[in-house]
Amino acid sequence: MTLLAHERATSSEVEASGSRRTAGSWRPRAGHFFVLPYVSLLVLFGIIPVLYSVYLAFTDVDGAFAGFSNFTRTASDYRFWPAVGHVAVYLVIWLVSLTVLVVSLTLMVHQIASRRTKTFIRFAYYIPGALAGASSVLLWLFVLDPTVSPVAPILKLIAGDHFAEVIAPSHLPWIFAVIAFWTGAGGWVLVLYGALNTIPSDVIEAARVDGASPVRIALSIQLPMIRKSITYVLILAFAAGTQLFVEPQLISQASFGVVPNDYSVNQLAYQFAFTQNDFNGSAAIALDLLVVSLITTSLFVARGRLFDTD
Amino acid sequence: MSSTATAQRAAGRSLTTVLLALFAVFFLLPVVWLLLAGTKSNDDLVHNNPFSFGSLHDLKANWDALLSYQDGAVKTWMKNSVIYSVLALVLTLVVTVPAGYALAKLDFKGRRPLLVITLVVMLMPTAALVLPTFLEINYASLVNTPLSVVLPYSFFPFGVYLTYIYFADALPSELLEAAKIDGCGEVRSFISIALPLAAPVVALVGFFSFVQNWNNFFLPYVMLPGSDAYPMQVGLTQMLTSTPNFNPVVGANAEVSPPELVLATLVSAAPVLVIFLVAQRFLVSGMTAGATKG
């Protein structure tokens, strides 16, 4: 069920029990009391930062209205478009592999007959999720260093004999996609697996009796029925992907200058703020990112009809 | 069914098995390597089979070296990580669970808008707000204090969404009505009826919050410039720059040997790995069930 479906059910429930409507004015206060701490944090760390970025992005250092000048200035910075390009290439690779691989893996796991194997596989895929952030990047720095890597022969075959060759800038989007896939895929498999479970088994059974192959069942029944969950996964992956920071930041540190410290858009925003002390420019870049992910999210939501009721 | 169809199906099944096994290897191999590499000397790490066990002696040597790095910095960082994540965990639960409950079960003005805002903010990437949040924290003179990360961590709209869905589904309103007839106030019914039923979702929200905050890098990296206040994840990057593989300049005088850094990586991930292993059944079913609601 989707959020709005829930919302409808709850509202009608609330309205159906007439006592709630007539029961004086103390009850609304109880509700407010319950949400007060959450609303305070929401205002402090959700709403004010957004408004503050908007304010900074449209003003100059002295606080005077600056129109779009912060946006044009940062967009014409020589580092801006390369950074956008890097993140875009990474996102395409990551989202395509996420859609294709995670969906196929989920369908395959769902088909395993033995309960035990199924549980083992799901958990095995999920374990790397424990190593998100800097831990997983560090582990991957070792895996990508041919002198110590457990998969050194493969690295030497496809990338080169030296760490510097492996992390050549042209390889980076692939490397980041592999790291993101390694850490995140298992969790997404679990989420989609749950969605597959909601398909009534008699629907699948009927198709099987009619002679549909597993591939056919997947394409004509399972995929259309879990479309919403796939959309949801893509939105979250996209939003997180645009914010690429820790991976290039650490690789840049470890590569000793081969990879610049303004490789991703978010790193550039960081550079503007903390090495150039240009918080207005930094806010403009952060806002660029936010707007892009909000627009894309709403497109996904509209096209995937994410919050519709069935 | 014709025999070719049966043969095709069998072939399809074994192809599936091979693919699933290959991916299992892909996901597990680095983890296995991580567990073993800390037991080796630097020399063994380069020359021995990557999947061999080194020796307890080398493990101890690496461990001692790790603990003595910068007068026990690793201990401080781990302690910081625990403090930040646990404080944030407690605060998150205290804030999130009543909010999700009220959104699902109580009628009050502004409930719908609050739900919609929660949903929008939930889909917004948190890293986008790190810099303005920094300015805000800076304005409140909280930079380099635990609060600078704990407070933003405790704002967890996804947790509110999860508890909202949970209470809307799993807590029958009749139960609350009955309590009201018996004279329970709203607070009382929440504490004695809703909360005891909420254990699964409390655990799930707690898990997500803890793991996410433990692994967070960008926010503490910005908020906590002083090395004494680093959480382990940020501390790791400082060790990284002292490791010869990844910083040729430090060369032979390197403070951190590669197996030491591997061991530090393992230590940094250990608490979350342990939670994963202990709670695996619960997590797999929780994630799976959570999705059916999304």
Contacts between the chains, C-beta under 8 A, distances in Angstrom:
chain1	res1	chain2	res2	distance
A	1	B	293	6.3
A	2	B	294	7.9
A	3	B	115	7.4
A	3	B	119	6.2
A	3	B	161	7.6
A	3	B	165	7.7
A	6	B	164	7.7
A	6	B	165	6.3
A	6	B	168	5.0
A	6	B	169	7.6
A	6	B	293	7.9
A	7	B	112	7.3
A	7	B	115	6.4
A	9	B	168	6.9
A	10	B	104	6.1
A	10	B	105	7.7
A	10	B	168	5.2
A	13	B	173	5.6
A	14	B	107	4.8
A	17	B	173	6.6
A	17	B	177	6.5
A	19	B	177	7.6
A	19	B	180	7.9
A	20	B	107	5.3
A	21	B	107	7.6
A	27	B	106	7.1
A	27	B	107	6.7
A	27	B	108	7.3
A	27	B	186	7.0
A	28	B	107	7.0
A	28	B	108	4.3
A	28	B	109	5.7
A	29	B	108	7.7
A	30	B	102	7.8
A	30	B	106	6.2
A	30	B	108	7.4
A	30	B	185	7.7
A	30	B	186	3.7
A	30	B	187	7.2
A	31	B	102	4.8
A	31	B	106	3.8
A	31	B	107	6.5
A	31	B	108	2.8
A	31	B	111	6.8
A	31	B	186	7.9
A	32	B	108	5.4
A	32	B	109	7.7
A	32	B	110	7.8
A	33	B	187	8.0
A	34	B	98	4.2
A	34	B	99	6.3
A	34	B	101	6.3
A	34	B	102	3.5
A	34	B	106	6.5
A	34	B	186	7.7
A	34	B	190	7.3
A	35	B	98	7.2
A	35	B	99	4.7
A	35	B	102	5.0
A	35	B	103	7.0
A	35	B	108	7.7
A	35	B	114	6.5
A	37	B	94	7.0
A	37	B	95	4.4
A	37	B	98	7.4
A	37	B	99	7.3
A	38	B	95	5.1
A	38	B	96	6.6
A	38	B	98	7.6
A	38	B	99	3.6
A	38	B	160	6.1
A	39	B	99	7.8
A	39	B	114	7.1
A	41	B	95	6.1
A	41	B	151	7.2
A	41	B	154	6.0
A	41	B	155	4.0
A	42	B	117	7.0
A	42	B	118	7.5
A	42	B	121	6.9
A	42	B	155	6.5
A	42	B	157	7.2
A	44	B	136	7.4
A	44	B	151	7.2
A	44	B	155	7.3
A	45	B	129	7.2
A	45	B	133	6.1
A	45	B	151	6.8
A	45	B	152	4.9
A	45	B	155	4.1
A	46	B	117	7.7
A	46	B	121	4.7
A	46	B	124	7.9
A	46	B	129	7.5
A	46	B	155	6.2
A	46	B	157	7.1
A	47	B	117	8.0
A	48	B	132	7.8
A	48	B	136	6.2
A	49	B	129	4.2
A	49	B	132	3.8
A	49	B	133	4.9
A	49	B	136	6.4
A	50	B	129	6.8
A	50	B	132	7.4
A	52	B	132	4.5
A	52	B	135	6.6
A	52	B	136	6.6
A	53	B	129	7.5
A	53	B	131	7.5
A	53	B	132	4.5
A	56	B	132	7.1
A	56	B	135	7.7
A	105	B	20	7.4
A	105	B	23	6.2
A	108	B	16	4.9
A	108	B	19	6.5
A	108	B	20	5.6
A	109	B	20	6.8
A	111	B	16	6.6
A	112	B	20	7.4
A	119	B	281	7.9
A	119	B	284	6.9
A	121	B	20	5.9
A	121	B	24	6.1
A	122	B	284	5.6
A	123	B	280	5.3
A	123	B	284	6.1
A	124	B	24	4.8
A	124	B	27	5.7
A	124	B	28	5.5
A	125	B	23	6.9
A	125	B	24	7.1
A	125	B	27	5.2
A	126	B	276	7.4
A	126	B	283	7.4
A	126	B	284	7.0
A	126	B	287	7.8
A	127	B	27	6.6
A	127	B	28	6.9
A	127	B	31	5.8
A	127	B	273	7.6
A	127	B	276	6.2
A	128	B	27	5.5
A	128	B	30	7.2
A	128	B	31	6.5
A	129	B	211	7.7
A	129	B	276	7.4
A	130	B	211	7.4
A	130	B	269	5.8
A	130	B	272	4.3
A	130	B	273	4.6
A	130	B	275	7.7
A	130	B	276	4.7
A	131	B	31	7.6
A	131	B	34	7.9
A	131	B	215	7.9
A	131	B	265	7.9
A	131	B	269	4.6
A	131	B	272	7.5
A	131	B	273	7.6
A	132	B	211	7.4
A	132	B	215	4.1
A	133	B	215	3.8
A	133	B	216	6.5
A	133	B	217	4.7
A	133	B	233	5.3
A	134	B	215	7.7
A	134	B	217	5.0
A	134	B	233	4.3
A	134	B	234	7.2
A	134	B	236	4.9
A	134	B	237	6.0
A	134	B	268	7.3
A	135	B	215	6.9
A	135	B	233	6.7
A	135	B	236	6.9
A	135	B	265	5.4
A	135	B	268	4.8
A	135	B	269	4.4
A	138	B	236	5.8
A	138	B	240	6.5
A	138	B	261	7.0
A	138	B	265	4.6
A	139	B	30	5.7
A	139	B	34	5.6
A	139	B	262	7.9
A	139	B	265	5.6
A	140	B	30	7.3
A	141	B	240	7.5
A	141	B	245	7.9
A	141	B	246	6.2
A	142	B	33	7.8
A	142	B	37	7.2
A	142	B	245	7.9
A	142	B	258	7.3
A	142	B	261	7.9
A	142	B	262	6.2
A	142	B	265	8.0
A	143	B	30	5.5
A	143	B	33	7.3
A	145	B	245	5.7
A	145	B	246	7.8
A	147	B	46	5.6
A	147	B	245	7.0
A	148	B	37	7.6
A	148	B	45	5.3
A	148	B	46	5.9
A	148	B	50	7.7
A	148	B	245	7.1
A	148	B	258	6.2
A	149	B	50	7.3
A	150	B	29	6.3
A	150	B	30	7.2
A	150	B	33	4.3
A	150	B	50	3.8
A	150	B	51	6.6
A	151	B	29	7.3
A	152	B	50	7.7
A	163	B	245	6.9
A	163	B	246	7.7
A	182	B	26	7.3
A	182	B	27	6.7
A	182	B	30	7.1
A	185	B	27	7.7
A	186	B	27	6.5
A	187	B	287	6.7
A	190	B	284	6.3
A	190	B	287	3.9
A	190	B	288	5.5
A	190	B	291	7.1
A	191	B	287	6.2
A	191	B	288	7.8
A	191	B	290	7.4
A	191	B	291	4.1
A	191	B	294	7.1
A	192	B	291	7.0
A	193	B	288	5.6
A	193	B	291	7.5
A	194	B	287	6.8
A	194	B	288	3.7
A	194	B	289	6.1
A	194	B	290	6.7
A	194	B	291	3.3
A	194	B	292	4.9
A	195	B	291	5.3
A	195	B	292	6.4
A	195	B	294	7.8
A	197	B	288	6.6
A	197	B	292	6.6
A	198	B	292	4.8
A	213	B	8	7.9
A	213	B	9	7.4
A	213	B	12	7.8
A	214	B	9	7.8
A	214	B	12	6.7
A	215	B	12	7.7
A	228	B	294	7.8
A	229	B	291	6.0
A	229	B	294	6.3
A	232	B	294	5.3
A	235	B	123	6.0
A	236	B	123	7.2
A	239	B	123	6.3
A	239	B	124	6.9
A	239	B	125	4.2
A	240	B	125	6.0
A	242	B	125	6.4
A	243	B	125	4.7
A	243	B	126	7.9
A	243	B	127	3.7
A	243	B	128	6.4
A	243	B	218	7.9
A	245	B	127	6.2
A	245	B	217	7.4
A	245	B	218	5.1
A	246	B	217	4.4
A	246	B	218	6.5
A	249	B	237	7.8
A	250	B	237	6.0
A	250	B	240	6.5
A	253	B	237	6.4
A	253	B	240	6.1
A	253	B	241	5.9
A	253	B	246	7.3
A	253	B	247	7.9
A	254	B	240	6.0
A	254	B	245	7.9
A	254	B	246	3.5
A	254	B	247	7.1
A	255	B	246	7.8
A	256	B	246	7.6
A	256	B	247	6.1
A	256	B	248	6.2
A	256	B	249	7.2
A	266	B	127	6.2
A	266	B	218	7.7
A	269	B	131	6.3
A	270	B	131	7.4
A	270	B	222	7.6
A	273	B	131	5.4
A	273	B	134	7.7
A	274	B	222	7.8
A	279	B	131	7.4
A	279	B	135	6.5
A	282	B	131	5.5
A	283	B	131	6.9
A	283	B	132	6.6
A	286	B	128	5.5
A	286	B	129	7.7
A	286	B	131	5.6
A	286	B	132	7.0
A	289	B	125	7.5
A	289	B	128	5.4
A	290	B	124	6.9
A	290	B	125	7.6
A	290	B	128	4.6
A	293	B	124	7.1
A	293	B	125	5.8
A	293	B	128	7.3
A	294	B	124	7.1
A	297	B	123	5.3
A	307	B	119	7.8
